[in-house]
């Protein structure tokens, strides 16, 4: 079972690195969007590092977020099998990124 999960995760990761959304990956693989999210999102340790580096502020507009930020994968920089570089964004800036108008 573990091997199958690793294979599924690798397939999902490959689609994600090609730029597909979690919804598109889920549809392609016949799984739920939530499953894709859980397989590909950074774990608590990477989120904490990102939060600490950003000092709890949106890395685009600088608003203080507390623990309400959104973690967004940076499309440039080194990418390995498990993580992409991350940035901490407020809801507004995160939305701009996904609409093609931010960062």
N, CA, C and O atoms as a GROMACS GRO file, in nm:
protein
  412
    1UNK      N    1   0.082  -0.120   0.000
    1UNK     CA    2   0.000   0.000   0.000
    1UNK      C    3   0.086   0.126   0.000
    1UNK      O    4   0.055   0.223  -0.069
    2UNK      N    5   0.196   0.125   0.077
    2UNK     CA    6   0.283   0.241   0.084
    2UNK      C    7   0.340   0.275  -0.053
    2UNK      O    8   0.346   0.392  -0.090
    3UNK      N    9   0.381   0.174  -0.129
    3UNK     CA   10   0.436   0.197  -0.263
    3UNK      C   11   0.332   0.263  -0.352
    3UNK      O   12   0.364   0.356  -0.426
    4UNK      N   13   0.207   0.217  -0.346
    4UNK     CA   14   0.101   0.276  -0.427
    4UNK      C   15   0.080   0.423  -0.389
    4UNK      O   16   0.063   0.507  -0.477
    5UNK      N   17   0.082   0.454  -0.258
    5UNK     CA   18   0.066   0.593  -0.215
    5UNK      C   19   0.181   0.680  -0.264
    5UNK      O   20   0.160   0.794  -0.305
    6UNK      N   21   0.302   0.627  -0.261
    6UNK     CA   22   0.418   0.702  -0.310
    6UNK      C   23   0.402   0.727  -0.460
    6UNK      O   24   0.430   0.837  -0.508
    7UNK      N   25   0.360   0.627  -0.534
    7UNK     CA   26   0.339   0.642  -0.678
    7UNK      C   27   0.230   0.745  -0.707
    7UNK      O   28   0.246   0.828  -0.797
    8UNK      N   29   0.121   0.741  -0.632
    8UNK     CA   30   0.013   0.839  -0.652
    8UNK      C   31   0.061   0.979  -0.619
    8UNK      O   32   0.030   1.075  -0.690
    9UNK      N   33   0.137   0.991  -0.511
    9UNK     CA   34   0.188   1.122  -0.472
    9UNK      C   35   0.284   1.176  -0.578
    9UNK      O   36   0.279   1.295  -0.612
   10UNK      N   37   0.369   1.090  -0.631
   10UNK     CA   38   0.463   1.133  -0.734
   10UNK      C   39   0.388   1.177  -0.860
   10UNK      O   40   0.426   1.275  -0.924
   11UNK      N   41   0.284   1.105  -0.895
   11UNK     CA   42   0.203   1.143  -1.012
   11UNK      C   43   0.137   1.279  -0.989
   11UNK      O   44   0.140   1.366  -1.076
   12UNK      N   45   0.078   1.297  -0.869
   12UNK     CA   46   0.015   1.425  -0.836
   12UNK      C   47   0.118   1.537  -0.836
   12UNK      O   48   0.091   1.646  -0.887
   13UNK      N   49   0.235   1.511  -0.781
   13UNK     CA   50   0.341   1.610  -0.778
   13UNK      C   51   0.383   1.650  -0.919
   13UNK      O   52   0.403   1.768  -0.948
   14UNK      N   53   0.396   1.552  -1.007
   14UNK     CA   54   0.432   1.581  -1.145
   14UNK      C   55   0.331   1.673  -1.213
   14UNK      O   56   0.369   1.765  -1.285
   15UNK      N   57   0.203   1.648  -1.189
   15UNK     CA   58   0.099   1.733  -1.246
   15UNK      C   59   0.102   1.873  -1.186
   15UNK      O   60   0.082   1.973  -1.255
   16UNK      N   61   0.129   1.880  -1.054
   16UNK     CA   62   0.136   2.009  -0.986
   16UNK      C   63   0.252   2.092  -1.040
   16UNK      O   64   0.239   2.212  -1.061
   17UNK      N   65   0.366   2.026  -1.061
   17UNK     CA   66   0.483   2.098  -1.112
   17UNK      C   67   0.464   2.144  -1.256
   17UNK      O   68   0.534   2.234  -1.303
   18UNK      N   69   0.369   2.083  -1.327
   18UNK     CA   70   0.334   2.129  -1.462
   18UNK      C   71   0.239   2.247  -1.458
   18UNK      O   72   0.207   2.306  -1.561
   19UNK      N   73   0.192   2.283  -1.336
   19UNK     CA   74   0.106   2.400  -1.322
   19UNK      C   75  -0.041   2.371  -1.306
   19UNK      O   76  -0.121   2.465  -1.302
   20UNK      N   77  -0.080   2.245  -1.296
   20UNK     CA   78  -0.221   2.214  -1.277
   20UNK      C   79  -0.266   2.251  -1.137
   20UNK      O   80  -0.188   2.245  -1.042
   21UNK      N   81  -0.392   2.289  -1.124
   21UNK     CA   82  -0.450   2.320  -0.994
   21UNK      C   83  -0.482   2.190  -0.921
   21UNK      O   84  -0.486   2.083  -0.982
   22UNK      N   85  -0.505   2.201  -0.790
   22UNK     CA   86  -0.544   2.082  -0.713
   22UNK      C   87  -0.672   2.022  -0.769
   22UNK      O   88  -0.686   1.900  -0.774
   23UNK      N   89  -0.766   2.107  -0.810
   23UNK     CA   90  -0.893   2.058  -0.866
   23UNK      C   91  -0.869   1.981  -0.995
   23UNK      O   92  -0.927   1.874  -1.015
   24UNK      N   93  -0.784   2.034  -1.082
   24UNK     CA   94  -0.754   1.967  -1.209
   24UNK      C   95  -0.680   1.835  -1.186
   24UNK      O   96  -0.706   1.736  -1.254
   25UNK      N   97  -0.589   1.834  -1.090
   25UNK     CA   98  -0.516   1.711  -1.057
   25UNK      C   99  -0.613   1.606  -1.005
   25UNK      O  100  -0.608   1.490  -1.046
   26UNK      N  101  -0.702   1.647  -0.914
   26UNK     CA  102  -0.800   1.554  -0.858
   26UNK      C  103  -0.887   1.494  -0.967
   26UNK      O  104  -0.913   1.373  -0.967
   27UNK      N  105  -0.932   1.576  -1.059
   27UNK     CA  106  -1.017   1.527  -1.169
   27UNK      C  107  -0.939   1.429  -1.256
   27UNK      O  108  -0.991   1.324  -1.294
   28UNK      N  109  -0.816   1.463  -1.288
   28UNK     CA  110  -0.732   1.378  -1.372
   28UNK      C  111  -0.705   1.242  -1.307
   28UNK      O  112  -0.702   1.139  -1.374
   29UNK      N  113  -0.686   1.243  -1.174
   29UNK     CA  114  -0.649   1.121  -1.103
   29UNK      C  115  -0.768   1.045  -1.046
   29UNK      O  116  -0.753   0.933  -0.999
   30UNK      N  117  -0.886   1.106  -1.049
   30UNK     CA  118  -1.004   1.040  -0.995
   30UNK      C  119  -1.005   1.033  -0.843
   30UNK      O  120  -1.054   0.936  -0.785
   31UNK      N  121  -0.949   1.137  -0.779
   31UNK     CA  122  -0.947   1.144  -0.633
   31UNK      C  123  -1.008   1.278  -0.591
   31UNK      O  124  -1.041   1.360  -0.676
   32UNK      N  125  -1.022   1.299  -0.461
   32UNK     CA  126  -1.079   1.426  -0.414
   32UNK      C  127  -0.973   1.536  -0.415
   32UNK      O  128  -0.853   1.510  -0.405
   33UNK      N  129  -1.020   1.661  -0.427
   33UNK     CA  130  -0.930   1.775  -0.421
   33UNK      C  131  -0.863   1.780  -0.284
   33UNK      O  132  -0.746   1.818  -0.274
   34UNK      N  133  -0.935   1.742  -0.181
   34UNK     CA  134  -0.877   1.742  -0.046
   34UNK      C  135  -0.761   1.644  -0.036
   34UNK      O  136  -0.660   1.673   0.028
   35UNK      N  137  -0.773   1.527  -0.099
   35UNK     CA  138  -0.664   1.430  -0.098
   35UNK      C  139  -0.540   1.491  -0.162
   35UNK      O  140  -0.429   1.480  -0.109
   36UNK      N  141  -0.559   1.557  -0.276
   36UNK     CA  142  -0.446   1.621  -0.346
   36UNK      C  143  -0.383   1.727  -0.255
   36UNK      O  144  -0.261   1.734  -0.242
   37UNK      N  145  -0.466   1.808  -0.193
   37UNK     CA  146  -0.417   1.912  -0.103
   37UNK      C  147  -0.333   1.853   0.010
   37UNK      O  148  -0.224   1.903   0.039
   38UNK      N  149  -0.383   1.747   0.072
   38UNK     CA  150  -0.310   1.684   0.182
   38UNK      C  151  -0.179   1.620   0.137
   38UNK      O  152  -0.082   1.619   0.212
   39UNK      N  153  -0.176   1.566   0.017
   39UNK     CA  154  -0.055   1.503  -0.035
   39UNK      C  155   0.052   1.604  -0.073
   39UNK      O  156   0.172   1.576  -0.060
   40UNK      N  157   0.011   1.722  -0.120
   40UNK     CA  158   0.107   1.814  -0.178
   40UNK      C  159   0.137   1.938  -0.095
   40UNK      O  160   0.235   2.008  -0.123
   41UNK      N  161   0.057   1.967   0.004
   41UNK     CA  162   0.080   2.089   0.082
   41UNK      C  163   0.194   2.069   0.181
   41UNK      O  164   0.219   1.957   0.227
   42UNK      N  165   0.261   2.177   0.212
   42UNK     CA  166   0.373   2.165   0.305
   42UNK      C  167   0.327   2.126   0.444
   42UNK      O  168   0.217   2.161   0.487
   43UNK      N  169   0.410   2.053   0.511
   43UNK     CA  170   0.380   2.011   0.648
   43UNK      C  171   0.400   2.125   0.746
   43UNK      O  172   0.444   2.234   0.709
   44UNK      N  173   0.367   2.099   0.872
   44UNK     CA  174   0.376   2.203   0.975
   44UNK      C  175   0.516   2.262   0.991
   44UNK      O  176   0.529   2.381   1.018
   45UNK      N  177   0.619   2.182   0.975
   45UNK     CA  178   0.756   2.233   0.994
   45UNK      C  179   0.791   2.338   0.888
   45UNK      O  180   0.845   2.443   0.921
   46UNK      N  181   0.759   2.310   0.761
   46UNK     CA  182   0.788   2.407   0.654
   46UNK      C  183   0.701   2.532   0.670
   46UNK      O  184   0.749   2.643   0.646
   47UNK      N  185   0.576   2.514   0.708
   47UNK     CA  186   0.490   2.631   0.731
   47UNK      C  187   0.546   2.718   0.844
   47UNK      O  188   0.543   2.841   0.834
   48UNK      N  189   0.597   2.656   0.949
   48UNK     CA  190   0.653   2.733   1.061
   48UNK      C  191   0.778   2.809   1.018
   48UNK      O  192   0.795   2.925   1.055
   49UNK      N  193   0.864   2.745   0.941
   49UNK     CA  194   0.984   2.813   0.890
   49UNK      C  195   0.945   2.933   0.805
   49UNK      O  196   1.001   3.041   0.820
   50UNK      N  197   0.848   2.913   0.716
   50UNK     CA  198   0.801   3.021   0.629
   50UNK      C  199   0.744   3.136   0.713
   50UNK      O  200   0.774   3.252   0.688
   51UNK      N  201   0.662   3.101   0.812
   51UNK     CA  202   0.602   3.202   0.901
   51UNK      C  203   0.711   3.280   0.974
   51UNK      O  204   0.706   3.403   0.980
   52UNK      N  205   0.808   3.210   1.028
   52UNK     CA  206   0.915   3.274   1.103
   52UNK      C  207   0.997   3.367   1.014
   52UNK      O  208   1.030   3.479   1.054
   53UNK      N  209   1.030   3.323   0.893
   53UNK     CA  210   1.107   3.406   0.801
   53UNK      C  211   1.031   3.532   0.762
   53UNK      O  212   1.091   3.638   0.742
   54UNK      N  213   0.898   3.521   0.750
   54UNK     CA  214   0.815   3.636   0.712
   54UNK      C  215   0.780   3.722   0.834
   54UNK      O  216   0.720   3.829   0.820
   55UNK      N  217   0.816   3.675   0.953
   55UNK     CA  218   0.784   3.744   1.078
   55UNK      C  219   0.634   3.768   1.093
   55UNK      O  220   0.591   3.869   1.150
   56UNK      N  221   0.556   3.674   1.041
   56UNK     CA  222   0.411   3.681   1.056
   56UNK      C  223   0.342   3.786   0.970
   56UNK      O  224   0.226   3.819   0.993
   57UNK      N  225   0.414   3.837   0.869
   57UNK     CA  226   0.358   3.943   0.783
   57UNK      C  227   0.346   3.894   0.640
   57UNK      O  228   0.424   3.810   0.594
   58UNK      N  229   0.246   3.948   0.569
   58UNK     CA  230   0.231   3.919   0.426
   58UNK      C  231   0.359   3.963   0.356
   58UNK      O  232   0.405   4.075   0.375
   59UNK      N  233   0.414   3.876   0.275
   59UNK     CA  234   0.539   3.907   0.206
   59UNK      C  235   0.519   3.992   0.082
   59UNK      O  236   0.615   4.025   0.013
   60UNK      N  237   0.394   4.028   0.053
   60UNK     CA  238   0.368   4.120  -0.058
   60UNK      C  239   0.335   4.260  -0.006
   60UNK      O  240   0.401   4.357  -0.043
   61UNK      N  241   0.233   4.270   0.081
   61UNK     CA  242   0.189   4.403   0.126
   61UNK      C  243   0.234   4.438   0.268
   61UNK      O  244   0.225   4.554   0.307
   62UNK      N  245   0.283   4.340   0.345
   62UNK     CA  246   0.337   4.367   0.478
   62UNK      C  247   0.238   4.369   0.592
   62UNK      O  248   0.277   4.394   0.706
   63UNK      N  249   0.109   4.342   0.567
   63UNK     CA  250   0.011   4.341   0.675
   63UNK      C  251   0.041   4.227   0.772
   63UNK      O  252   0.079   4.118   0.730
   64UNK      N  253   0.025   4.253   0.903
   64UNK     CA  254   0.048   4.149   1.004
   64UNK      C  255  -0.066   4.049   0.999
   64UNK      O  256  -0.183   4.088   0.997
   65UNK      N  257  -0.034   3.920   0.996
   65UNK     CA  258  -0.134   3.816   0.974
   65UNK      C  259  -0.169   3.735   1.097
   65UNK      O  260  -0.272   3.667   1.098
   66UNK      N  261  -0.088   3.740   1.201
   66UNK     CA  262  -0.112   3.645   1.308
   66UNK      C  263  -0.095   3.506   1.251
   66UNK      O  264   0.005   3.478   1.185
   67UNK      N  265  -0.189   3.419   1.273
   67UNK     CA  266  -0.183   3.283   1.217
   67UNK      C  267  -0.282   3.265   1.102
   67UNK      O  268  -0.318   3.152   1.069
   68UNK      N  269  -0.327   3.376   1.041
   68UNK     CA  270  -0.430   3.369   0.938
   68UNK      C  271  -0.376   3.381   0.796
   68UNK      O  272  -0.453   3.409   0.704
   69UNK      N  273  -0.248   3.359   0.777
   69UNK     CA  274  -0.191   3.373   0.644
   69UNK      C  275  -0.215   3.252   0.556
   69UNK      O  276  -0.256   3.146   0.601
   70UNK      N  277  -0.189   3.272   0.428
   70UNK     CA  278  -0.198   3.165   0.330
   70UNK      C  279  -0.057   3.136   0.281
   70UNK      O  280   0.020   3.228   0.253
   71UNK      N  281  -0.024   3.010   0.271
   71UNK     CA  282   0.109   2.969   0.227
   71UNK      C  283   0.101   2.940   0.078
   71UNK      O  284   0.022   2.858   0.033
   72UNK      N  285   0.185   3.009   0.003
   72UNK     CA  286   0.181   2.998  -0.143
   72UNK      C  287   0.317   2.950  -0.194
   72UNK      O  288   0.421   2.998  -0.150
   73UNK      N  289   0.314   2.857  -0.287
   73UNK     CA  290   0.438   2.806  -0.347
   73UNK      C  291   0.494   2.908  -0.443
   73UNK      O  292   0.422   2.960  -0.529
   74UNK      N  293   0.620   2.937  -0.429
   74UNK     CA  294   0.688   3.031  -0.517
   74UNK      C  295   0.724   2.956  -0.645
   74UNK      O  296   0.783   2.848  -0.638
   75UNK      N  297   0.691   3.010  -0.762
   75UNK     CA  298   0.713   2.937  -0.886
   75UNK      C  299   0.857   2.931  -0.934
   75UNK      O  300   0.887   2.864  -1.033
   76UNK      N  301   0.949   3.000  -0.866
   76UNK     CA  302   1.090   2.996  -0.905
   76UNK      C  303   1.172   2.940  -0.791
   76UNK      O  304   1.124   2.929  -0.678
   77UNK      N  305   1.294   2.906  -0.819
   77UNK     CA  306   1.381   2.853  -0.716
   77UNK      C  307   1.387   2.701  -0.723
   77UNK      O  308   1.320   2.640  -0.806
   78UNK      N  309   1.469   2.641  -0.637
   78UNK     CA  310   1.486   2.496  -0.642
   78UNK      C  311   1.359   2.423  -0.601
   78UNK      O  312   1.288   2.465  -0.510
   79UNK      N  313   1.332   2.314  -0.668
   79UNK     CA  314   1.215   2.232  -0.638
   79UNK      C  315   1.263   2.088  -0.625
   79UNK      O  316   1.334   2.038  -0.713
   80UNK      N  317   1.226   2.022  -0.517
   80UNK     CA  318   1.257   1.880  -0.504
   80UNK      C  319   1.128   1.801  -0.495
   80UNK      O  320   1.021   1.855  -0.525
   81UNK      N  321   1.135   1.678  -0.456
   81UNK     CA  322   1.017   1.593  -0.455
   81UNK      C  323   0.914   1.629  -0.350
   81UNK      O  324   0.800   1.586  -0.359
   82UNK      N  325   0.951   1.707  -0.250
   82UNK     CA  326   0.860   1.726  -0.138
   82UNK      C  327   0.822   1.870  -0.109
   82UNK      O  328   0.718   1.894  -0.048
   83UNK      N  329   0.901   1.965  -0.150
   83UNK     CA  330   0.867   2.103  -0.116
   83UNK      C  331   0.894   2.195  -0.233
   83UNK      O  332   0.976   2.165  -0.321
   84UNK      N  333   0.825   2.305  -0.233
   84UNK     CA  334   0.857   2.418  -0.318
   84UNK      C  335   0.888   2.532  -0.222
   84UNK      O  336   0.838   2.532  -0.110
   85UNK      N  337   0.969   2.628  -0.263
   85UNK     CA  338   0.986   2.745  -0.177
   85UNK      C  339   0.848   2.807  -0.150
   85UNK      O  340   0.763   2.810  -0.239
   86UNK      N  341   0.828   2.855  -0.028
   86UNK     CA  342   0.698   2.907   0.012
   86UNK      C  343   0.708   3.054   0.048
   86UNK      O  344   0.815   3.104   0.083
   87UNK      N  345   0.593   3.123   0.039
   87UNK     CA  346   0.583   3.259   0.090
   87UNK      C  347   0.451   3.271   0.165
   87UNK      O  348   0.355   3.200   0.135
   88UNK      N  349   0.447   3.361   0.260
   88UNK     CA  350   0.329   3.384   0.342
   88UNK      C  351   0.257   3.506   0.286
   88UNK      O  352   0.316   3.612   0.270
   89UNK      N  353   0.128   3.490   0.256
   89UNK     CA  354   0.050   3.598   0.196
   89UNK      C  355  -0.082   3.617   0.270
   89UNK      O  356  -0.136   3.523   0.328
   90UNK      N  357  -0.133   3.741   0.268
   90UNK     CA  358  -0.267   3.766   0.318
   90UNK      C  359  -0.368   3.716   0.214
   90UNK      O  360  -0.330   3.685   0.102
   91UNK      N  361  -0.493   3.709   0.252
   91UNK     CA  362  -0.597   3.658   0.162
   91UNK      C  363  -0.605   3.740   0.033
   91UNK      O  364  -0.619   3.683  -0.075
   92UNK      N  365  -0.596   3.872   0.044
   92UNK     CA  366  -0.605   3.958  -0.074
   92UNK      C  367  -0.491   3.933  -0.171
   92UNK      O  368  -0.513   3.915  -0.290
   93UNK      N  369  -0.368   3.931  -0.120
   93UNK     CA  370  -0.252   3.909  -0.206
   93UNK      C  371  -0.250   3.767  -0.262
   93UNK      O  372  -0.210   3.747  -0.377
   94UNK      N  373  -0.292   3.670  -0.182
   94UNK     CA  374  -0.299   3.532  -0.230
   94UNK      C  375  -0.398   3.522  -0.346
   94UNK      O  376  -0.372   3.454  -0.445
   95UNK      N  377  -0.511   3.591  -0.334
   95UNK     CA  378  -0.610   3.593  -0.442
   95UNK      C  379  -0.555   3.657  -0.569
   95UNK      O  380  -0.581   3.609  -0.679
   96UNK      N  381  -0.478   3.766  -0.552
   96UNK     CA  382  -0.418   3.832  -0.669
   96UNK      C  383  -0.324   3.738  -0.743
   96UNK      O  384  -0.321   3.736  -0.866
   97UNK      N  385  -0.246   3.661  -0.669
   97UNK     CA  386  -0.152   3.568  -0.730
   97UNK      C  387  -0.228   3.467  -0.816
   97UNK      O  388  -0.187   3.438  -0.929
   98UNK      N  389  -0.337   3.413  -0.764
   98UNK     CA  390  -0.412   3.312  -0.837
   98UNK      C  391  -0.491   3.369  -0.954
   98UNK      O  392  -0.530   3.295  -1.044
   99UNK      N  393  -0.513   3.499  -0.954
   99UNK     CA  394  -0.581   3.564  -1.067
   99UNK      C  395  -0.480   3.619  -1.167
   99UNK      O  396  -0.518   3.680  -1.266
  100UNK      N  397  -0.352   3.597  -1.140
  100UNK     CA  398  -0.247   3.638  -1.233
  100UNK      C  399  -0.204   3.782  -1.219
  100UNK      O  400  -0.132   3.833  -1.305
  101UNK      N  401  -0.245   3.850  -1.113
  101UNK     CA  402  -0.211   3.990  -1.101
  101UNK      C  403  -0.116   4.024  -0.989
  101UNK      O  404  -0.088   4.141  -0.965
  102UNK      N  405  -0.065   3.924  -0.920
  102UNK     CA  406   0.019   3.956  -0.805
  102UNK      C  407   0.159   3.902  -0.817
  102UNK      O  408   0.189   3.815  -0.898
  103UNK      N  409   0.242   3.956  -0.733
  103UNK     CA  410   0.381   3.917  -0.719
  103UNK      C  411   0.440   3.895  -0.854
  103UNK      O  412   0.558   3.861  -0.865
   0.00000   0.00000   0.00000
